[in-house]
Structures are given as C-alpha cells and as structure tokens.
C-alpha cells in the first residue's frame, strides 16, 4: 500500500483528510476488498496518531466500506453488483437534490461563472474532436476539459448552499475523483462521441437555475447522473469480466 492516495495528509481537519485518503484508497483498489488493516498500521502509513484514524474508520464503517473484525482491526468490505447499484442510486438522488437546492439559492455571479466555464468547455471540446479526428494526441486538451467540467460541478454544489448535503454526496460517490477521471479519459479517448448526447444538459441546467425552476434542474441532473454512472459502471463490469 504505497500509492498516492495515502500520502500528503496534513494537520488541517485531520480526521476528514484521513477519511478521504482511506476512502480514495478503497475506491481506487489500493486497499483491496477483503484486505485486513489495523488502526496502528494505517496511522503509521499516514504519519498521524491513531485518534484521527479511529474516527475515519468509524465513519467508513458507517458508509459500509469497512467491516470490524477485532477491537483494533477492520477489513475492506466486499461489494457485490447489487450493493454497487444501490450506492449509485443514492448518489444519483443526492445529485438531484443538490440541483434542486441550487435552483433556489444560486446567485447571478455564480450563474455567470457556470456559463463562463461552459464557454471554456465548448472551446476545448471542439479541439478534442478536431485532434481526435486528425489522429493526434488529445490527452492535454481532454484533461483541461475534464478540469472544466469538474469546476462546473463544484460551482453547482456551491450554488446549493447546503454543506451537509454536499458532504453526504461526497460520502456516497461510487467512484473517487481519480478513478472517475481515469475511466472518463479511457472512454473518451477511444470514442470522441462518448457522453455527447448528454453534454447539452449542462446548458439546459444553467437555464433552469436562472429561472429558479428546481423541478427542471433536478430532472436534468438525474438524467445526466443516471446516464453517466450507467456508462461508467458498464465499463467497470466489462473490465471485470474481460
């Protein structure tokens, strides 16, 4: 267990940082399903005291990602396809709720920021398509495009003005940010039309947010989230059985 997910933990909000580091290690496979770990061992690898590790483990047990095997020992939970689909349904529902709250609380400045991010993404998307069709490397432009869409989602979450809801969403995501990025890069690199049928949803979402139409905003995000997670999970299933 020497990957980057367990490095770089600082003293700021230490329990939260340890929690995120361990969660990323689990979702990226650095900590494997069924693997046993100890509080002391994790604390040593993270260069922290056992206290924040103990708190992080407690939260991960509540999330269903770790299972207690002894007073100071846990193991990584083994998820079946049904459990993953259940988690995906929760993530989709929470993302819809974020959009509903965003329609109620988004400020004009935030809405302008969303449009600006999409303007940047549109330009990058054109470049990715052109380079892909010319047989040229698209990795740099694709990284910038995915960065832009990540910023877009982050602004939408800020628009919601509900940190509790956003924290719940972070805890229930099927894929960690690095894993999601890796899968998207692989899919888009092989098919420059991947996800294009849903891309226009982002502009429609901003229009719904400007209109304060919470029902429309939620419906758009639910459609996008279901499609996006469905594609990523299909890719996971295919890889697992190949």
C-alpha positions as CSV (number, residue, x, y, z in Angstrom):
1,X,0.0,0.0,0.0
2,X,2.4,2.6,-1.3
3,X,0.1,4.6,-3.6
4,X,-0.5,8.3,-3.6
5,X,-4.0,8.0,-2.0
6,X,-2.4,7.5,1.4
7,X,0.1,10.3,1.2
8,X,0.1,14.0,1.8
9,X,-2.2,14.1,4.8
10,X,-1.8,17.3,6.8
11,X,-2.9,18.5,10.2
12,X,-5.8,20.7,8.9
13,X,-9.1,19.0,9.5
14,X,-7.1,15.8,10.1
15,X,-9.9,13.4,10.7
16,X,-11.7,14.5,7.5
17,X,-8.4,14.3,5.5
18,X,-7.7,10.8,6.8
19,X,-11.2,9.7,6.0
20,X,-10.9,11.0,2.4
21,X,-7.5,9.4,2.0
22,X,-8.7,6.0,3.2
23,X,-11.9,6.2,1.2
24,X,-9.9,7.0,-2.0
25,X,-7.6,4.1,-1.2
26,X,-10.6,1.8,-1.0
27,X,-12.4,3.0,-4.1
28,X,-9.3,3.0,-6.3
29,X,-8.3,-0.5,-5.2
30,X,-5.2,0.5,-3.3
31,X,-6.9,-1.2,-0.3
32,X,-8.4,-4.3,-1.8
33,X,-11.8,-5.9,-0.9
34,X,-11.3,-8.3,2.0
35,X,-7.9,-6.9,2.9
36,X,-7.4,-6.6,6.7
37,X,-5.8,-3.5,8.2
38,X,-5.1,-2.2,11.7
39,X,-5.6,1.2,13.2
40,X,-1.9,1.4,14.1
41,X,-0.8,0.2,10.7
42,X,-2.8,2.9,8.9
43,X,-1.7,5.6,11.4
44,X,1.9,4.7,10.6
45,X,1.4,4.8,6.8
46,X,-0.4,8.1,7.1
47,X,2.1,9.5,9.6
48,X,-0.6,10.5,12.0
49,X,-1.7,9.5,15.5
50,X,-4.3,6.7,15.9
51,X,-7.1,9.1,17.0
52,X,-8.0,10.6,13.6
53,X,-7.6,7.1,12.0
54,X,-10.0,5.7,14.6
55,X,-12.6,8.4,13.7
56,X,-12.1,7.9,10.0
57,X,-12.6,4.1,10.4
58,X,-15.8,4.7,12.3
59,X,-17.2,6.8,9.5
60,X,-16.1,4.3,6.9
61,X,-17.8,1.5,8.8
62,X,-21.0,3.6,8.8
63,X,-20.5,4.0,5.0
64,X,-20.3,0.3,4.7
65,X,-16.7,0.4,3.3
66,X,-15.0,-1.2,6.3
67,X,-16.1,-4.1,8.5
68,X,-14.9,-4.6,12.0
69,X,-13.0,-7.8,12.6
70,X,-11.5,-7.1,16.0
71,X,-11.0,-4.3,18.6
72,X,-8.3,-2.6,16.5
73,X,-8.7,-4.5,13.2
74,X,-11.0,-4.0,10.2
75,X,-11.2,-5.3,6.7
76,X,-12.3,-3.7,3.4
77,X,-15.9,-4.6,2.6
78,X,-16.5,-6.8,-0.4
79,X,-19.2,-5.3,-2.6
80,X,-21.4,-7.2,-5.0
81,X,-23.0,-5.8,-8.1
82,X,-26.3,-5.2,-6.2
83,X,-24.6,-3.1,-3.5
84,X,-22.8,-1.0,-6.1
85,X,-26.1,-0.4,-7.9
86,X,-27.7,0.6,-4.6
87,X,-24.9,3.1,-3.9
88,X,-25.3,4.5,-7.4
89,X,-29.0,5.1,-6.8
90,X,-28.2,7.1,-3.7
91,X,-25.6,9.2,-5.4
92,X,-28.0,10.0,-8.3
93,X,-30.7,11.0,-5.9
94,X,-28.3,13.3,-3.9
95,X,-27.0,14.9,-7.0
96,X,-30.6,15.7,-8.0
97,X,-31.2,17.2,-4.6
98,X,-28.1,19.4,-5.0
99,X,-29.5,20.7,-8.3
100,X,-32.9,21.4,-6.6
101,X,-31.2,23.5,-3.8
102,X,-29.0,25.2,-6.4
103,X,-32.1,26.5,-8.3
104,X,-33.3,28.1,-5.1
105,X,-30.1,29.7,-3.9
106,X,-27.8,30.4,-7.0
107,X,-26.6,34.0,-7.2
108,X,-26.3,35.9,-10.5
109,X,-22.5,35.8,-10.1
110,X,-22.5,32.0,-9.7
111,X,-24.7,31.6,-12.7
112,X,-22.4,33.8,-14.8
113,X,-19.5,31.6,-13.6
114,X,-21.3,28.5,-14.7
115,X,-21.8,30.0,-18.2
116,X,-18.2,31.0,-18.4
117,X,-17.0,27.5,-17.5
118,X,-19.2,26.0,-20.2
119,X,-17.9,28.5,-22.8
120,X,-14.4,27.3,-22.0
121,X,-15.5,23.7,-22.1
122,X,-17.2,24.2,-25.5
123,X,-13.9,25.5,-27.0
124,X,-12.0,22.6,-25.5
125,X,-14.5,20.1,-26.8
126,X,-14.0,21.4,-30.3
127,X,-10.2,21.0,-30.0
128,X,-10.6,17.4,-28.6
129,X,-12.8,16.5,-31.6
130,X,-10.5,18.0,-34.1
131,X,-7.4,16.4,-32.7
132,X,-9.2,13.0,-32.3
133,X,-10.3,13.1,-36.0
134,X,-6.8,14.0,-37.1
135,X,-5.3,11.1,-35.1
136,X,-3.5,13.4,-32.8
137,X,-3.0,13.1,-29.0
138,X,-5.9,14.6,-27.1
139,X,-4.7,13.9,-23.5
140,X,-3.7,17.5,-22.7
141,X,-6.9,19.1,-24.0
142,X,-9.0,16.3,-22.6
143,X,-7.5,16.9,-19.1
144,X,-8.4,20.6,-19.4
145,X,-11.9,19.7,-20.5
146,X,-12.4,17.4,-17.6
147,X,-11.0,20.0,-15.2
148,X,-13.5,22.5,-16.6
149,X,-16.4,20.1,-16.0
150,X,-15.2,19.4,-12.5
151,X,-15.2,23.1,-11.8
152,X,-18.7,23.3,-13.2
153,X,-20.0,20.6,-10.8
154,X,-18.2,22.3,-8.0
155,X,-19.9,25.6,-8.7
156,X,-23.3,23.9,-8.9
157,X,-22.6,22.4,-5.4
158,X,-21.7,25.8,-4.1
159,X,-24.9,27.2,-5.5
160,X,-26.8,24.7,-3.4
161,X,-25.6,26.5,-0.2
162,X,-26.1,23.2,1.7
163,X,-22.8,21.8,3.0
164,X,-24.5,18.9,4.8
165,X,-26.0,17.7,1.5
166,X,-22.7,18.1,-0.4
167,X,-20.9,16.2,2.3
168,X,-23.4,13.4,2.1
169,X,-22.9,13.3,-1.7
170,X,-19.1,13.1,-1.2
171,X,-19.5,10.2,1.1
172,X,-21.7,8.2,-1.3
173,X,-20.0,8.6,-4.6
174,X,-19.5,5.3,-6.4
175,X,-16.1,6.4,-7.8
176,X,-13.4,8.6,-6.3
177,X,-12.4,11.6,-8.3
178,X,-9.2,10.0,-9.6
179,X,-10.9,6.8,-10.5
180,X,-13.8,8.6,-12.3
181,X,-11.2,10.8,-14.2
182,X,-9.3,7.7,-15.3
183,X,-12.4,5.9,-16.6
184,X,-13.6,9.0,-18.4
185,X,-10.3,9.5,-20.1
186,X,-10.2,5.9,-21.3
187,X,-13.8,6.1,-22.7
188,X,-13.5,9.5,-24.4
189,X,-10.0,8.7,-25.8
190,X,-11.5,5.6,-27.6
191,X,-14.7,7.3,-28.6
192,X,-14.9,11.1,-29.1
193,X,-18.7,10.9,-29.2
194,X,-18.9,9.4,-25.7
195,X,-21.4,11.3,-23.5
196,X,-22.2,13.8,-26.2
197,X,-25.9,13.0,-26.1
198,X,-25.9,14.4,-22.5
199,X,-23.5,17.3,-22.9
200,X,-26.2,19.8,-23.8
201,X,-27.9,19.1,-20.5
202,X,-25.3,21.4,-18.8
203,X,-26.6,24.5,-20.7
204,X,-30.2,23.5,-20.0
205,X,-29.3,23.1,-16.3
206,X,-28.0,26.7,-16.2
207,X,-31.2,28.0,-17.8
208,X,-33.2,26.1,-15.2
209,X,-31.1,27.5,-12.4
210,X,-31.5,31.1,-13.8
211,X,-35.3,30.5,-13.9
212,X,-35.3,29.2,-10.4
213,X,-37.0,26.0,-11.7
214,X,-36.0,23.5,-9.1
215,X,-38.0,20.6,-10.6
216,X,-36.5,21.1,-14.0
217,X,-33.0,21.4,-12.6
218,X,-33.4,18.2,-10.6
219,X,-34.8,16.3,-13.6
220,X,-31.9,17.3,-15.8
221,X,-29.3,16.3,-13.3
222,X,-31.0,13.0,-12.6
223,X,-31.0,12.2,-16.3
224,X,-27.3,13.1,-16.7
225,X,-26.2,11.3,-13.5
226,X,-28.1,8.1,-14.4
227,X,-26.6,8.1,-17.8
228,X,-23.1,9.0,-16.7
229,X,-22.9,6.5,-13.9
230,X,-24.5,3.8,-16.0
231,X,-21.8,4.2,-18.6
232,X,-19.0,4.1,-16.0
233,X,-20.5,1.1,-14.3
234,X,-21.0,-0.7,-17.6
235,X,-17.3,-0.1,-18.3
236,X,-16.4,-1.5,-14.9
237,X,-18.5,-4.6,-15.4
238,X,-17.0,-5.2,-18.8
239,X,-13.4,-4.9,-17.4
240,X,-14.2,-7.2,-14.5
241,X,-15.4,-9.9,-16.9
242,X,-12.8,-9.5,-19.6
